[in-house]
Amino acid sequence: MAWAPKYGLKGMIDASLRVNVKFNTCKHNEMIMPLEFKTGKATNGQTAMEHNAQVMLYTLLMSERYS
């Protein structure tokens, strides 16, 4: 469970990954990022935009804990 009282948000992240992000040729940064699994067909108007928004909110939640 990820929770950020500052934003009044909480959610269940499927998995989190520790990744090295390369910003340019000489700068790397290790970050924790959410990984969300989606299965089945989209129903009731669910779109990729909604899934992207969910991952962005999970990223916000995780930034409160790991930044």
C-alpha positions as CSV (number, residue, x, y, z in Angstrom):
1,M,0.0,0.0,0.0
2,A,1.4,3.4,-1.0
3,W,0.0,6.3,0.9
4,A,0.6,10.1,0.7
5,P,-1.4,12.0,3.3
6,K,-0.1,15.3,1.9
7,Y,-2.2,14.6,-1.2
8,G,-4.9,12.5,0.3
9,L,-4.1,9.6,-2.0
10,K,-3.4,5.9,-1.4
11,G,-3.2,2.9,-3.7
12,M,-2.0,-0.6,-4.3
13,I,1.0,-0.7,-6.6
14,D,1.5,-4.1,-8.3
15,A,5.3,-3.9,-8.2
16,S,8.1,-1.4,-7.7
17,L,11.4,-1.4,-9.6
18,R,14.8,0.1,-8.7
19,V,16.1,1.5,-12.0
20,N,19.1,3.6,-13.2
21,V,17.9,6.5,-15.2
22,K,20.4,8.1,-17.6
23,F,19.7,11.9,-18.0
24,N,22.6,12.6,-20.3
25,T,25.9,11.1,-21.2
26,C,27.5,11.5,-17.8
27,K,24.7,11.7,-15.2
28,H,22.8,8.7,-13.9
29,N,20.3,8.6,-11.1
30,E,18.9,5.6,-9.3
31,M,15.1,5.7,-8.8
32,I,12.3,3.6,-7.5
33,M,9.4,3.4,-10.1
34,P,6.0,1.8,-10.1
35,L,5.1,-1.1,-12.4
36,E,1.4,-1.7,-13.0
37,F,0.1,-4.8,-14.7
38,K,-3.1,-4.7,-16.8
39,T,-4.8,-7.8,-18.0
40,G,-7.9,-8.4,-20.1
41,K,-9.8,-6.1,-22.4
42,A,-10.6,-2.5,-21.7
43,T,-14.2,-2.1,-20.8
44,N,-16.6,0.7,-20.0
45,G,-14.5,3.3,-21.9
46,Q,-11.2,2.6,-20.1
47,T,-8.4,4.1,-22.1
48,A,-4.6,4.1,-22.1
49,M,-4.9,7.6,-20.7
50,E,-6.5,6.4,-17.6
51,H,-3.9,3.7,-17.1
52,N,-1.1,6.3,-17.7
53,A,-2.8,8.6,-15.1
54,Q,-2.8,5.8,-12.6
55,V,0.9,5.2,-13.0
56,M,1.6,8.9,-12.8
57,L,-0.3,9.1,-9.5
58,Y,1.6,6.0,-8.2
59,T,4.8,7.8,-9.1
60,L,3.7,10.8,-7.0
61,L,2.9,8.5,-4.1
62,M,6.3,6.8,-4.3
63,S,8.1,10.1,-4.5
64,E,6.8,11.0,-1.1
65,R,8.4,7.9,0.4
66,Y,11.6,7.5,-1.6
67,S,12.6,11.0,-2.6
